[in-house]
Amino acid sequence: MTINLKNFLNPKIKMAKMGEFQELQPIKGLEISSISADLYGDGRDDLTLFNFQEGANFAAIYTTSKITSASINWNLKIKKNFAKALLVNTKNANTFTGTKGAQGLKEVAHALSKVLTIRSSQSPKGISEVVKITDLLFASTGVIGEDFPYIKIKNRIPELVKKLKTETNKFVWFKAASAIMTTDVKPKLAYEECKIGNKSVKISGIAKGSGMIAPNMATMLSFIFTDANIPSVFLKAILRTVANTTFNAITVDGDTSTNDMVVIFSTGKAKNAKIYNVLDSNLQDFKKALHRLSLNLAKQIVADGEGAKKFITIEVVGARSISMAKKIGFSIANSPLFKTAVAGEDPNWGRIIMAIGKSKENIIPNKIQIKIGNQLIVDQSKVAKDYSEKKIKEYMKWDSINIEVNLNIGEADYTVYTCDFTHDYIDINADYRN
């Protein structure tokens, strides 16, 4: 197994080192392969296949954008909750490509169905299963409006299937996470272990996302795999709850994509006791582990925000409701004035006050307290008594900045994760299609 270095040979970025990432373990029942269909024209990996030998339960959350890609449209038409494979391409979003894009995807589906069915018939176990096109899911990411390169993708499917790996070690996961990147600087991987009853369960996940990041869904792709045996209906409920404070708690630039999706697949190979209720106490450890993994991936997306130099955590506490806390948190996190101030290491807390006010939430101004780091900045509608501009300026040089807004009018809280805006964000997006 070799890593395709062309995934990283961009003179504007620093190449990621595999040693910096978690060691993801194989998920029984899952095979992975990543190759190049030369969609970028430079030979980097751009096509990834996740294959489930005996199928997998799945649950997905998709973008709330009113304009969606052909891949999202395809997935939404799949009424079953059991999948045989997921095919992911980068470079091309297959969005606003009309009937040609939809038909191209259908041709890819037929080609993949045929090759996987032939492979199944050649299984040493002597078990042959027909893989239908309705057993397949798709994800695309890249430029909107360009013709979907379905012929290039179709032509590479036999090789993609041939290279499927059952032993999905760190190299395989790293290669797959790298192959789904667009403007990302680093691949994003996370791993957790937990128990369901007395059975050990593994969870491995990858994600991509760097720009066009905003909640509902966070603009990104994330694929999570577990060997747990959990019905799709319960996976969906758990994923939705987890996403509320992870994938839907991040923003880079306030823009929501046409292609966002988070999917979790459950192969059932852990053979844990059957789950009959989403509130089953045996699921508690799994829920916590999935939340840790999802938050890990979500934070990696923010940290890799286009041109980002600083990771920002905004915690809003003392709100009347979670909704209020969330709205105020995102009002601050999506403010270009606030984000550029952080980029310039300027503790201009007036921009935080502005963002709180424009949220239009029914706050009480003289009760607001603001902290930057551990230092109280604002108290009772004025600068805090012990405020030190010098200390705050020193703190603003850190690469991780914490902001706390205490509304002091309730018990609810919500945390939003974002990053700064630098000139590099402009450069990356100005040159995106070049």
C-alpha positions in Angstrom: 0.0 0.0 0.0 1.4 3.4 -1.0 0.2 6.9 -0.2 -0.4 9.0 -3.3 1.7 12.0 -2.6 0.0 14.0 -5.3 -2.8 14.5 -2.8 -0.5 16.8 -0.9 1.8 18.4 -3.5 0.3 21.8 -3.4 3.0 24.5 -3.0 0.6 26.6 -0.9 0.1 24.1 1.8 2.2 22.1 4.2 2.0 18.3 3.6 0.3 16.4 6.4 2.3 13.7 8.1 0.6 10.3 8.8 2.2 10.1 12.2 0.1 13.1 13.3 -3.1 11.1 13.1 -4.9 8.5 15.2 -4.5 4.8 14.4 -7.8 3.8 13.0 -8.7 0.1 13.4 -10.4 -2.1 10.7 -14.1 -2.4 10.9 -15.3 -5.9 10.2 -17.5 -6.1 7.2 -16.0 -3.0 5.5 -13.6 -2.8 2.6 -12.0 0.4 1.3 -10.1 1.5 -1.8 -9.0 4.9 -3.2 -7.5 5.6 -6.6 -7.2 8.3 -9.2 -9.7 8.9 -12.0 -7.5 11.8 -12.9 -10.3 14.3 -12.3 -7.8 16.9 -11.3 -5.6 16.2 -14.2 -2.6 15.6 -12.0 -3.0 12.0 -10.9 -4.0 12.6 -7.3 -6.5 10.2 -5.7 -10.0 11.5 -6.2 -12.3 8.4 -6.1 -13.0 6.3 -3.0 -15.2 3.2 -2.5 -16.5 1.9 0.8 -17.8 -1.6 0.3 -19.8 -3.7 2.8 -19.4 -7.4 2.0 -22.7 -8.3 3.7 -24.3 -4.9 3.7 -24.7 -2.4 6.5 -27.5 -0.5 8.3 -27.0 3.2 7.7 -28.4 6.6 8.7 -27.7 9.9 7.0 -28.2 13.6 7.6 -28.1 15.8 4.5 -27.8 19.5 3.7 -30.7 21.8 4.2 -29.9 23.8 1.1 -32.7 24.1 -1.4 -30.2 23.3 -4.1 -28.7 19.9 -3.9 -26.3 17.7 -5.8 -27.3 14.7 -8.0 -25.7 12.5 -5.4 -27.9 13.9 -2.6 -30.9 13.6 -4.8 -30.0 9.9 -5.5 -29.6 9.1 -1.9 -32.8 10.7 -0.9 -34.7 8.5 -3.3 -33.3 5.3 -1.6 -36.0 4.2 0.7 -34.2 1.3 2.2 -31.9 1.7 5.2 -29.4 -1.0 4.2 -26.5 -0.3 1.9 -23.9 -2.3 0.0 -21.5 0.4 -1.0 -20.7 4.1 -0.9 -18.8 5.8 -3.8 -17.3 9.2 -3.3 -15.7 11.5 -5.9 -14.0 14.8 -5.4 -13.2 17.7 -7.8 -16.8 17.8 -9.1 -19.9 18.5 -7.1 -22.4 17.2 -9.8 -24.6 20.1 -8.8 -26.6 22.2 -11.3 -25.6 19.7 -14.0 -29.3 19.1 -15.0 -30.5 15.8 -16.4 -27.0 15.1 -17.8 -25.5 15.0 -14.4 -28.3 12.8 -13.0 -28.0 10.4 -16.0 -24.2 10.3 -15.7 -24.6 9.3 -12.0 -27.1 6.6 -13.0 -24.6 5.2 -15.5 -21.9 5.1 -12.8 -24.3 3.3 -10.5 -25.0 0.6 -13.1 -21.3 0.1 -13.8 -20.5 -0.2 -10.1 -23.5 -2.5 -9.5 -22.3 -4.8 -12.3 -18.6 -5.0 -11.2 -19.6 -5.6 -7.5 -22.0 -8.3 -8.6 -19.4 -10.0 -10.7 -16.9 -9.8 -7.8 -19.5 -11.4 -5.5 -20.0 -14.3 -7.9 -16.2 -15.0 -7.7 -16.2 -15.1 -3.9 -14.3 -18.0 -2.4 -17.2 -18.5 0.0 -19.3 -19.5 -3.0 -21.9 -16.9 -2.1 -23.2 -14.8 -5.0 -25.3 -11.7 -4.4 -26.7 -9.3 -6.9 -25.8 -5.8 -6.0 -28.6 -3.5 -7.1 -28.2 0.2 -7.9 -30.6 0.9 -5.1 -28.0 -0.7 -2.7 -25.6 2.1 -3.6 -25.0 5.5 -2.0 -23.0 8.4 -3.5 -21.2 11.5 -2.4 -19.6 14.2 -4.5 -17.6 17.3 -3.6 -16.0 20.0 -5.7 -16.9 22.7 -8.2 -20.6 23.4 -8.8 -21.9 23.6 -12.4 -19.2 21.8 -14.3 -20.1 18.7 -16.3 -20.0 15.5 -14.2 -17.0 13.4 -15.5 -19.0 10.1 -15.4 -17.0 8.5 -18.2 -13.7 8.9 -16.3 -15.3 7.6 -13.2 -16.9 4.6 -14.9 -13.7 3.6 -16.6 -11.9 3.4 -13.2 -14.5 1.4 -11.4 -13.0 -2.1 -12.2 -9.7 -1.0 -10.8 -11.3 0.6 -7.8 -13.2 -2.6 -6.9 -10.1 -4.7 -7.6 -8.1 -2.7 -5.0 -10.6 -3.1 -2.2 -8.8 -3.8 1.1 -10.3 -5.7 4.0 -7.4 -5.0 6.3 -8.1 -1.3 6.6 -5.1 -0.2 8.5 -3.9 3.3 9.2 -2.5 3.6 5.7 -5.8 2.7 4.0 -7.8 5.1 6.2 -5.3 7.9 5.6 -5.4 7.3 1.9 -9.2 7.4 1.8 -9.4 10.6 4.0 -6.9 12.2 1.7 -8.7 11.2 -1.5 -11.9 13.0 -0.5 -10.2 16.4 0.2 -10.7 19.5 -1.9 -9.2 22.7 -0.5 -8.4 20.9 2.8 -4.9 21.1 4.0 -5.1 17.9 6.1 -7.1 14.7 6.0 -9.4 14.3 8.9 -9.7 11.0 10.8 -11.0 9.9 14.2 -11.3 6.6 16.1 -13.2 5.5 19.3 -13.8 2.3 21.1 -16.7 1.5 23.5 -19.0 -1.2 24.7 -22.5 -2.2 24.0 -23.4 -4.6 26.8 -20.4 -6.8 27.2 -19.3 -6.5 23.6 -16.4 -4.3 22.4 -17.4 -2.0 19.6 -15.2 0.0 17.2 -16.0 3.3 15.5 -13.8 4.8 12.7 -14.6 8.0 10.9 -13.2 10.4 8.3 -14.3 13.8 7.1 -13.6 16.6 4.6 -14.3 20.2 4.9 -12.4 23.5 4.9 -14.6 26.2 3.4 -18.3 26.7 2.7 -18.8 25.6 6.3 -22.0 26.4 8.1 -24.4 24.4 10.2 -27.5 22.5 9.2 -25.6 20.6 7.8 -22.1 21.7 8.4 -20.7 22.1 5.0 -18.7 18.9 4.6 -18.7 15.2 4.1 -18.3 12.8 7.0 -18.4 9.0 6.8 -18.5 7.0 10.1 -18.3 3.3 10.3 -18.9 0.9 13.2 -19.1 -2.8 13.7 -22.0 -2.4 16.2 -25.3 -4.0 15.5 -27.7 -1.1 15.7 -30.9 -0.8 13.6 -31.0 2.2 11.2 -34.0 3.8 13.0 -31.9 4.1 16.2 -28.8 5.1 14.3 -30.7 8.0 12.8 -32.0 9.2 16.2 -28.5 9.0 17.8 -26.8 10.7 14.8 -29.3 13.6 14.8 -28.8 14.2 18.6 -25.0 14.0 18.2 -24.9 16.3 15.2 -26.7 19.1 17.1 -23.6 19.8 19.3 -20.9 18.6 16.9 -21.3 18.9 13.1 -24.0 21.5 13.5 -22.0 23.5 16.0 -19.3 24.6 13.6 -18.9 27.4 11.1 -16.0 28.7 8.9 -17.6 31.2 6.7 -21.4 30.9 7.2 -22.0 29.4 3.7 -24.0 26.1 3.4 -23.1 23.7 0.7 -25.3 21.8 -1.8 -23.5 18.5 -1.1 -23.3 18.2 2.7 -23.8 14.8 4.3 -22.9 12.8 7.3 -23.5 9.1 7.2 -23.0 6.4 9.8 -22.8 2.7 8.7 -23.3 -0.3 11.1 -22.0 -3.6 9.9 -23.3 -5.6 12.9 -20.1 -7.7 13.1 -19.6 -6.9 16.8 -22.6 -9.2 17.5 -23.8 -7.2 20.5 -27.1 -7.9 22.0 -30.1 -6.8 19.9 -31.2 -3.2 20.6 -35.0 -2.7 20.9 -35.1 0.9 22.1 -33.0 4.0 21.4 -33.1 4.7 25.1 -31.6 1.2 25.9 -29.0 1.7 28.7 -26.6 -0.5 26.7 -26.3 2.3 24.1 -25.1 5.0 26.5 -21.4 4.2 26.0 -21.8 4.1 22.3 -23.6 7.5 22.2 -20.8 9.1 24.2 -18.1 7.5 22.0 -19.9 8.6 18.8 -20.2 12.2 20.2 -16.5 12.3 21.0 -15.6 11.1 17.5 -18.0 13.5 15.8 -16.8 16.4 17.8 -13.2 15.5 17.1 -13.9 15.4 13.3 -16.0 18.7 13.5 -13.1 20.5 15.3 -10.6 19.2 12.7 -12.8 20.8 10.0 -12.8 24.1 11.8 -9.0 24.0 12.5 -8.5 23.3 8.8 -10.7 26.3 7.8 -9.5 27.9 4.5 -6.6 30.1 5.5 -7.4 29.7 9.2 -4.6 30.4 11.7 -6.7 30.4 14.9 -9.3 28.0 16.4 -12.0 29.8 18.2 -14.4 28.4 20.8 -17.4 30.6 21.7 -19.3 29.5 24.7 -22.6 31.2 25.4 -24.0 30.5 28.9 -26.7 31.9 31.1 -29.2 32.0 28.3 -33.0 31.5 28.5 -32.9 28.6 26.0 -30.4 26.6 24.0 -31.9 28.2 20.9 -31.0 31.6 22.3 -27.5 30.6 23.2 -27.0 29.0 19.8 -28.3 31.9 17.8 -26.0 34.4 19.7 -23.0 32.0 19.4 -23.4 31.8 15.7 -24.0 35.5 15.4 -20.6 36.1 16.8 -18.9 33.2 15.0 -20.2 34.3 11.6 -19.3 37.9 12.0 -16.5 38.9 9.5 -15.6 41.8 11.7 -15.1 39.6 14.7 -13.2 36.9 12.8 -10.8 39.4 11.1 -10.2 41.1 14.5 -9.1 37.7 15.9 -6.9 37.2 12.8 -5.3 40.5 13.5 -4.9 39.6 17.2 -6.9 42.6 18.1 -9.0 42.3 21.3 -11.8 44.5 19.9 -14.5 43.2 22.1 -16.9 45.8 20.7 -17.4 43.5 17.7 -18.6 40.8 20.1 -21.1 43.2 21.6 -22.2 44.1 18.1 -22.8 40.5 17.1 -24.7 39.8 20.3 -27.0 42.8 19.6 -27.6 41.9 15.9 -28.9 38.4 16.9 -32.1 40.2 17.9 -32.4 37.9 21.0 -34.2 39.4 24.0 -31.1 39.9 26.2 -30.5 42.3 29.1 -27.4 44.4 28.1 -26.3 45.4 31.6 -26.2 41.7 32.7 -23.8 40.6 30.0 -20.3 39.5 31.0 -17.7 38.6 28.4 -14.4 36.8 28.9 -11.5 36.4 26.5 -9.5 33.5 27.8 -9.9 33.6 31.6 -10.0 37.4 31.8 -13.2 39.3 32.4 -13.5 42.0 29.7 -17.0 43.4 30.0 -19.3 43.6 33.1 -22.4 45.7 33.7 -22.4 47.5 30.3 -18.9 48.7 30.6 -15.2 47.6 30.6 -14.4 45.3 33.5 -12.6 46.9 36.4 -9.4 44.8 36.1 -9.3 44.8 32.3 -5.8 44.8 30.9 -5.4 45.5 27.2 -1.8 44.3 27.4 -2.7 40.9 28.8 -5.4 40.3 26.3 -3.2 41.2 23.4 -0.7 38.7 24.6 -3.5 36.1 24.8 -4.7 36.9 21.3 -1.4 35.6 19.9 -2.3 32.1 20.9 -3.6 29.8 18.1 -6.6 28.7 20.2 -8.9 31.4 21.5 -11.7 31.0 24.0 -14.6 33.5 24.2 -17.3 33.2 26.9 -20.5 35.2 26.9 -22.5 35.0 30.0 -26.0 36.5 29.5 -27.0 35.9 33.2 -30.7 35.5 32.4 -31.1 31.7 32.5 -29.5 28.2 32.7 -29.1 27.2 29.0 -25.8 27.1 27.2 -24.4 26.3 23.8 -20.8 26.1 22.3 -19.9 27.1 18.8 -16.6 26.4 17.1 -15.1 28.6 14.4 -11.9 30.1 13.1 -10.5 33.4 12.0 -10.6 35.1 8.6 -7.2 35.7 7.0 -6.2 37.0 3.6 -5.4 33.4 2.7 -9.2 32.7 2.7 -9.5 35.2 -0.2 -6.6 33.8 -2.0 -7.8 30.2 -1.8 -11.3 31.0 -3.0 -10.2 33.4 -5.7 -8.0 30.6 -7.2 -10.3 27.7 -6.4 -11.0 26.7 -10.0 -7.5 27.5 -11.3 
